Amino acid sequence: MDSPAYWKDYIQWQVAIIQTGGRMKSIVYVGMDVHSEDNCMAVYLDDRGEPEYESTIPNTEAKVQRFFQKLKEKYPDCTIQTIYEAGPTGFVLYRKLKEVGISCLIAAPSLLPHAPGDRLKTDRRDAKSLAKALRSGMATPCHVPSKEFEAVRDYQRMVADTKDAVGTAKKRLIMLLHRQDCPSYEGTYWTQRHLQWIKTVSLDPVDRETCDEYLMMVKELQDRLARQLVRLEEFAAMKEFSEEVAKLKCFKGISTQTALAFVTEVEDFQRSPTARSFMAYLGLVTSEHSSGGRRVQGGITKAGNRHVRSLLVESSWHFRYPFVQKSRALKERQQHQDIAIVSYANKANNRLTRKFSKMTYRNKSTKTTVVAVAREMSGFVWGMMTGNIV
């Protein structure tokens, strides 16, 4: 998704192009193929078909600063515009370039133009393609979060990884018992009674030791997760997040952890001009491959932020139950909110519950129903965060 800051820079470039009759000799475009060890650089002027300069430099702060210092000395009257793809190196280089006054754009890799017949990929070609895309205005920028939002977002993702680790450890323990032909447990799994039952199962000495190790692993991970969830509550109470988190918690099925994930992952909901564009950003709209009179639609695109999409789908399961009476937890979450926000959330909760019921009565598959409810729920989330709560 693009950000207002990026589009502000982009508009300024386009205005400058118009004012100079379509030619901007005062801008140097630098495409960077960034890796953890080194960076491949390609320097273009807007009126040249071939790059002015190509180089591969170590990816260290001193070497990068030296490269751009030489570039400024070579083109003293030029403005330097840089670009690189979003990737595992994050936004460190972007922030360092911004600190020294060099404009940088982080391009969305999936939205860069590629020739269908191009089967060659090298670092040099990637750097040149990036510079050309920046020069022609064909690069779609990614949103760069603030350092505070990025730090909390990474912590929240770490908590999600811990939850997955707990689930994996539990599955491995259950599979161990199945392999030993243990009798099935009659009751709810992972209660205190179930854990006591596991300890009394008859196993060989080595298998019993393995089982006990798995039990210790599950206990350690659960204790770690409990500590991390307490820390998330502290983050959610910070002034940067508390107001938006409290609004989102007015929806049924959205807890503090889920609300904080929405806020930190998206950060600026105003980047999406409409609710449908926000649905598309999350990959919840229907894919389509139509031509002429033939129309073919498929499943959802699954583009954009996978983590937020999965959380929305997870929250949508709560609407399979009738919304007859608010739960005590929901009443507490809505207690100190503005009446307009509570009214909007209640409207969304009722509508999503009806949608789930209608699709179920029409014999739609549960998977299709949950995704459809998640798509509509994302529209309500967008409306809440952008103030469109009429």
GUZAFI-615870 format. One line per field, with one value per residue (C-alpha): residue number from 1; residue in three letters; x, z, y. Coordinates in pm, whole numbers, plus 50000, padded with zeros to 5 digits. Example, Ala and Ser with C-alpha at 12.3 -4.5 7.8 and 13.67 -1.06 7.14 Angstrom:
BEGIN
pos <- [1 2]
code <- [ALA SER]
x <- [51230 51367]
z <- [50780 50714]
y <- [49550 49894]
END
This chain:
BEGIN
pos <- [1 2 3 4 5 6 7 8 9 10 11 12 13 14 15 16 17 18 19 20 21 22 23 24 25 26 27 28 29 30 31 32 33 34 35 36 37 38 39 40 41 42 43 44 45 46 47 48 49 50 51 52 53 54 55 56 57 58 59 60 61 62 63 64 65 66 67 68 69 70 71 72 73 74 75 76 77 78 79 80 81 82 83 84 85 86 87 88 89 90 91 92 93 94 95 96 97 98 99 100 101 102 103 104 105 106 107 108 109 110 111 112 113 114 115 116 117 118 119 120 121 122 123 124 125 126 127 128 129 130 131 132 133 134 135 136 137 138 139 140 141 142 143 144 145 146 147 148 149 150 151 152 153 154 155 156 157 158 159 160 161 162 163 164 165 166 167 168 169 170 171 172 173 174 175 176 177 178 179 180 181 182 183 184 185 186 187 188 189 190 191 192 193 194 195 196 197 198 199 200 201 202 203 204 205 206 207 208 209 210 211 212 213 214 215 216 217 218 219 220 221 222 223 224 225 226 227 228 229 230 231 232 233 234 235 236 237 238 239 240 241 242 243 244 245 246 247 248 249 250 251 252 253 254 255 256 257 258 259 260 261 262 263 264 265 266 267 268 269 270 271 272 273 274 275 276 277 278 279 280 281 282 283 284 285 286 287 288 289 290 291 292 293 294 295 296 297 298 299 300 301 302 303 304 305 306 307 308 309 310 311 312 313 314 315 316 317 318 319 320 321 322 323 324 325 326 327 328 329 330 331 332 333 334 335 336 337 338 339 340 341 342 343 344 345 346 347 348 349 350 351 352 353 354 355 356 357 358 359 360 361 362 363 364 365 366 367 368 369 370 371 372 373 374 375 376 377 378 379 380 381 382 383 384 385 386 387 388 389 390]
code <- [MET ASP SER PRO ALA TYR TRP LYS ASP TYR ILE GLN TRP GLN VAL ALA ILE ILE GLN THR GLY GLY ARG MET LYS SER ILE VAL TYR VAL GLY MET ASP VAL HIS SER GLU ASP ASN CYS MET ALA VAL TYR LEU ASP ASP ARG GLY GLU PRO GLU TYR GLU SER THR ILE PRO ASN THR GLU ALA LYS VAL GLN ARG PHE PHE GLN LYS LEU LYS GLU LYS TYR PRO ASP CYS THR ILE GLN THR ILE TYR GLU ALA GLY PRO THR GLY PHE VAL LEU TYR ARG LYS LEU LYS GLU VAL GLY ILE SER CYS LEU ILE ALA ALA PRO SER LEU LEU PRO HIS ALA PRO GLY ASP ARG LEU LYS THR ASP ARG ARG ASP ALA LYS SER LEU ALA LYS ALA LEU ARG SER GLY MET ALA THR PRO CYS HIS VAL PRO SER LYS GLU PHE GLU ALA VAL ARG ASP TYR GLN ARG MET VAL ALA ASP THR LYS ASP ALA VAL GLY THR ALA LYS LYS ARG LEU ILE MET LEU LEU HIS ARG GLN ASP CYS PRO SER TYR GLU GLY THR TYR TRP THR GLN ARG HIS LEU GLN TRP ILE LYS THR VAL SER LEU ASP PRO VAL ASP ARG GLU THR CYS ASP GLU TYR LEU MET MET VAL LYS GLU LEU GLN ASP ARG LEU ALA ARG GLN LEU VAL ARG LEU GLU GLU PHE ALA ALA MET LYS GLU PHE SER GLU GLU VAL ALA LYS LEU LYS CYS PHE LYS GLY ILE SER THR GLN THR ALA LEU ALA PHE VAL THR GLU VAL GLU ASP PHE GLN ARG SER PRO THR ALA ARG SER PHE MET ALA TYR LEU GLY LEU VAL THR SER GLU HIS SER SER GLY GLY ARG ARG VAL GLN GLY GLY ILE THR LYS ALA GLY ASN ARG HIS VAL ARG SER LEU LEU VAL GLU SER SER TRP HIS PHE ARG TYR PRO PHE VAL GLN LYS SER ARG ALA LEU LYS GLU ARG GLN GLN HIS GLN ASP ILE ALA ILE VAL SER TYR ALA ASN LYS ALA ASN ASN ARG LEU THR ARG LYS PHE SER LYS MET THR TYR ARG ASN LYS SER THR LYS THR THR VAL VAL ALA VAL ALA ARG GLU MET SER GLY PHE VAL TRP GLY MET MET THR GLY ASN ILE VAL]
x <- [50000 50115 50141 50054 50421 50521 50247 50342 50696 50562 50333 50621 50830 50548 50491 50860 50851 50562 50732 51046 50860 50885 51260 51425 51801 51839 51739 51960 51781 51953 51824 51950 51932 51980 52116 52248 52610 52623 52419 52417 52372 52261 52265 52052 51997 51651 51771 51999 51900 52195 52307 52566 52728 52704 52869 52847 52933 52930 52608 52760 52667 53013 53028 52674 52742 53067 52888 52628 52890 53079 52753 52678 53028 52987 52640 52645 52338 52123 51858 51912 51610 51665 51460 51486 51248 51083 51248 51413 51653 51362 51361 51705 51854 51546 51576 51951 51904 51627 51855 52112 51845 51820 51471 51405 51114 51060 50884 50627 50796 50473 50361 50679 50648 50800 50816 50644 50929 51211 51384 51706 51747 52067 52142 52261 51948 51726 51900 51864 51496 51427 51592 51393 51068 51138 51222 50904 50680 50584 50696 50427 50558 50517 50410 50699 50591 50734 50999 50758 50488 50740 50885 50543 50440 50746 50672 50312 50426 50663 50366 50180 50483 50479 50111 50195 50479 50238 50001 50285 50416 50067 50020 50354 50260 49924 50092 50337 50047 49876 50189 50200 49840 49714 49338 49160 49078 48705 48663 48803 49170 49432 49236 49390 49206 49346 49701 49663 49537 49846 50068 49890 49907 50107 50423 50767 51039 51191 50851 50744 51056 50975 50616 50729 50970 50685 50471 50750 50785 50413 50419 50722 50572 50239 50414 50612 50295 50114 50400 50402 50026 50060 50324 50088 49827 50084 50160 49788 49754 50016 49881 49987 49756 49501 49229 49222 49252 48958 48743 48821 48747 48383 48344 48250 48544 48821 49036 49321 49579 49382 49302 49666 49770 49530 49663 50033 50009 49804 49902 49737 49390 49350 49583 49281 49034 48739 48634 48663 49023 49100 48944 49164 49471 49398 49344 48979 48827 48743 49005 48900 49040 48789 48827 48571 48234 48388 48395 48584 48599 48800 48875 49006 49332 49518 49729 49852 49887 49842 49862 49573 49370 49411 49313 48998 48902 48967 48749 48469 48407 48247 47952 47830 47641 47323 47383 47087 47255 47596 47845 47981 48326 48179 47977 48291 48482 48203 48138 48345 48314 48122 47761 47817 48104 47905 47605 47823 47983 47642 47519 47820 47779 47412 47469 47763 47569 47276 47512 47667 47322 47188 47486 47463 47093 47180 47409 47725 48039 48165 48496 48320 48091 48370 48576 48273 48202 48570 48558 48254 48403 48715 48488 48344 48695 48798 48490 48564 48926 48858 48556 48300 48055 47728]
z <- [50000 49923 50183 50165 50210 49909 49692 49801 49672 49359 49281 49331 49080 48826 48868 48816 48500 48359 48444 48257 47948 48034 48085 48428 48387 48752 48889 48927 48971 49171 49164 49446 49465 49840 50014 50362 50242 49950 49737 49358 49244 48903 48839 48563 48428 48292 47941 47896 47784 47950 48311 48391 48656 48798 49111 49383 49731 50076 50268 50549 50662 50587 50233 50148 50275 50078 49760 49780 49882 49561 49368 49508 49416 49060 49017 49250 49096 49084 49315 49400 49402 49518 49512 49633 49679 50006 50151 50451 50506 50630 50640 50788 50461 50392 50728 50692 50351 50486 50767 50517 50303 50019 49900 49895 49773 49876 49592 49629 49453 49330 49161 48967 48586 48437 48072 48022 47811 48041 48179 48299 48658 48803 49066 48803 48591 48899 48998 48646 48629 48960 48845 48520 48706 48935 48642 48454 48763 48735 49085 49349 49693 50012 50337 50579 50944 51218 51441 51736 51534 51374 51712 51862 51541 51554 51919 51833 51552 51795 52025 51731 51666 52031 52001 51695 51887 52170 51921 51751 52081 52177 51843 51876 52221 52100 51801 52037 52236 51916 51799 52126 52074 52384 52443 52328 52592 52650 52728 52655 52566 52750 53069 53405 53401 53056 53168 53471 53243 53021 53327 53419 53072 53075 52865 52838 53038 52740 52597 52940 52950 52601 52705 53018 52812 52579 52878 53013 52672 52655 53009 52937 52616 52785 53065 52811 52613 52928 53006 52650 52649 52964 52785 52489 52725 52838 52478 52403 52695 52546 52419 52061 52050 52333 52156 51836 52021 52245 51939 51766 52080 52053 51776 51865 51837 51855 52166 52273 52090 51765 51785 51852 51554 51327 51448 51421 51092 50906 51108 50873 50763 50561 50298 50167 50018 50031 50225 49910 49855 50213 50144 49835 50039 50271 49978 50066 49727 49458 49195 48832 48492 48231 47864 47604 47689 47914 48285 48525 48898 49151 49520 49710 49587 49919 49837 50091 50463 50541 50919 50937 50696 50909 51222 51053 50946 51299 51445 51198 51360 51655 51436 51391 51718 51735 51863 52100 52407 52459 52661 52981 52824 52527 52757 52953 52633 52513 52852 52824 52449 52268 52191 51815 51818 52023 51793 51486 51643 51738 51385 51250 51500 51410 51036 51036 51247 51003 50709 50864 50930 50581 50405 50629 50547 50177 50223 50154 50277 50615 50464 50208 50475 50715 50443 50324 50678 50722 50405 50525 50873 50725 50577 50920 51068 50800 50871 51244 51198 50938 51110 50851 51108 50963]
y <- [50000 50351 50627 51000 51092 50885 51026 51378 51318 51155 51448 51691 51495 51496 51872 51930 51717 51923 52251 52146 52026 51659 51662 51674 51688 51783 51439 51134 50802 50530 50173 49952 49575 49536 49227 49161 49154 49396 49636 49654 50015 50149 50526 50677 51026 51091 51169 50867 50520 50348 50377 50639 50426 50073 49942 49677 49801 49637 49691 49895 50244 50387 50244 50357 50710 50721 50612 50887 51144 51070 51085 51429 51546 51418 51572 51874 52042 51729 51585 51220 50987 50626 50307 49949 49657 49571 49263 49098 49389 49600 49980 50051 50175 50388 50564 50617 50779 50999 51117 51248 51417 51164 51074 50699 50488 50127 49947 49668 49372 49214 49537 49614 49591 49275 49169 48829 48697 48807 48498 48660 48775 48916 49178 49424 49379 49419 49742 49880 49779 49953 50276 50269 50204 50500 50725 50633 50651 50283 50183 50136 50242 50042 50200 50254 50230 50443 50287 50265 50088 49854 49753 49671 49497 49271 49189 49109 48879 48709 48641 48486 48262 48156 48059 47850 47686 47593 47434 47245 47108 46988 46813 46636 46509 46379 46208 46040 45893 45781 45602 45412 45294 45472 45483 45798 46053 46107 46472 46816 46825 47031 47080 46996 46664 46585 46667 46440 46164 46196 46149 45824 45666 45341 45382 45227 45408 45587 45678 45808 46025 46158 46229 46414 46626 46722 46813 47035 47195 47274 47417 47637 47771 47841 48031 48230 48308 48425 48664 48796 48853 49064 49271 49317 49456 49712 49808 49843 50087 50322 50653 50573 50271 50289 50493 50289 49957 50049 50128 49799 49600 49712 49454 49101 48863 49126 49104 49329 49123 49122 49494 49581 49370 49561 49895 49810 49622 49883 50192 50445 50330 50651 50502 50312 50563 50321 50014 49800 49911 49809 49468 49439 49534 49242 49004 48938 49027 48773 48700 48721 48623 48737 48820 48921 48768 48505 48581 48357 48428 48234 48243 48541 48694 48641 48944 49198 49146 48776 48822 49070 48858 48547 48739 48867 48515 48392 48668 48593 48254 48435 48537 48179 48222 48437 48790 48787 48927 49086 48892 49038 49087 49277 49501 49587 49671 49901 50059 50380 50437 50709 50619 50661 50411 50159 50199 50142 49833 49690 49749 49560 49274 49226 49247 49005 48755 48769 48725 48417 48268 48345 48190 47884 47839 47865 47563 47760 47590 47702 47815 48036 48178 48267 48438 48634 48752 48844 49053 49246 49278 49441 49708 49782 49796 50045 50256 50260 50361 50631 50786 50667 50537 50666]
END
